[in-house]
Amino acid sequence: MPANPNFDTILSTTLYNYRDTLEDNIFKANPFAYWLQQEGRFEKEDGGAKIVVPLLAQKNSTAGSYADYDTIPSGGGTGNATTTAVDAAEYPWQQYAALIAISGIEEAKNNGVEQVIKLLEAKVKQAEMSITEGMDIMFLGNGTGNTNKEWWGLRALVETTNPTRGNFGNIDRTVTTQWQAGYKDTTAEVLGLSRMTTAYNTVSKGNDHPDLVLTTQGLYEKYEGLLQPQLRFSDSRAADGGFQNLLFKGATMFFDSNIGSETGTVAGTMWFLNSKYISLVGHRDVWFKNTPFVRQFQVDARYAQILAYGQLVASNCQRQGVITAKTA
């Protein structure tokens, strides 16, 4: 019998109460996820076999002028189709987990309420750091890591053709070309403002522009060096979040030290992203949900799980762009 008979209750209650703080800390430390949350692109859904996202890159062919008693196209007749054959993307739910373990000897050494809470806080902090790093790298990748169990990331989202793991959103990009990224440049060269401007302008339409430029520390510093001192503006919201940032044509620019560690990495990358068409979807019932601490057979330890089901999804890839092979 443990020295503290309320050990399980203290552990489970403390972990449950820390749940929101855990999630908040994880996403405040990740520049890409922080940006998604700031722009209101984090969503929770109740479930379903897949995450279904309507595409916003289609044109409605019923729109047009008419006069007097003309028949207004309804989409039901020949030549009046409202969309092309594909009108929604379907994304699989993916899973992510971290384990918190407390050994029997740790339990014996920490049998007072305050000691138990301090022990658990240290364990949660360790899990928090691991989740932060792991999710950040995963959100940058192409989804093929861990034998295709990783969630989709920017390497998959901003692809000209099909990502390595297969059709993105269950859509064949070689057939549905409007599902390809709007701009991708792979020319090996020193980063210059003209190439950045072309990428930004190409994926813009009217007043619809990229609002995030995400890149490596080296390219971020190169861009900073290209600016005149009086033009080095930054986003105050991002600065308040603790992130160094600059502005490029109104878009916030971050650097992420994990770029280069993701699955499918390409050297010299700079992404031009429009948050209007990118969302992080979490399962309403299983989003940083913690399970009770339990003992496992033949192991002198208690274990609890932190579970998250979700996916990174897109509704319009044409408004996203990337340049690669750039050097400082």
Phi, psi and omega in degrees: 000133182293156180297329178247104184294345179263016185306310182298317181296316180297316180298309185294318180294315181296317180295319180298315181293337182271356189303310182295321179296320178301309180299316181299315181296321181298313186276342173284339182270353185248111186301321181291312180293324176301316179297317179299317180292321179295328181268007177071028183259016173261127184231152173242136179237157184284337181144218186107160182296325179217166173267116183256124184236118177298140179278140181247023179253004184271157173252144178265110186283359178276348182286130180172172181279161175205169181223139173049247186259022176302149173284126179276126181305136181247353181092000184262345184252178180298130180083359183249017182300133183283334180216174171282186187296333182253124181231003178205149174257146181238123183244138177283148170291135176243160185241150177215141183211154171223148183250137173247122183241138175231118184282164179300321181290325176294321177298316181295325182281343185231070186260356174273156184303310181296322179293321179298314181296317178297319178298313181295320179300321178294319180293319180293320178299320178296315178296320180301315180296320181292318179295317180303311180294314184294317181291322179301312179296320181295319181290348177267343192272192183253008175084001183268350182296156181053049180049055175068020179266350179288156175288160175297149177226189184295331179296330178275319185294313184261068178243145175285318178242199184291136175292165185304324186284354180123191183299130182280123183067023181066028179236132179279110183289339178288340178260312180265085188292336178289354177267358176279159175300148184286337180205134175213119180239129183242017181293126178284115183194168174287137181300132177225158182295328182295320179293321178296319180296318179298316179299312181299311184292324183295324181267007176264155175210116183061236179264016181259104187234161169301143176242002175220133168244119184242130185206187179278166178298319182298315181287327175300314180291327176297314178298318179300322180290337179281344183274147170287145183309323183284353181252008182273072180274158179222165178273117184295328179295316179293323178295322177295333177280356177096008183259131169295138180203159173229172175247140172233110181051037178094346179273141177284134178248125174244158164244148180234120183293346179274351176295125187114345178259350186283158176294129180083021184300147176230131184294149173067045186265141171220119180264144174241108193240144177245111187293342181300335187242015177232134180222147168257118183254130176241150177285129186301325184267342181227076178226102188053043176278136178254140177267160177296156174286131179224155174271142176256150183300133175069014178232127180275071182196160174248146183228141170229151181248145168250118189242142175217129173249136179179197180187150171266125186232163178224151176244349179203109180274341181293338180270011179242149180213166180207144169238143182227174178063026179266145180239161179269000000 
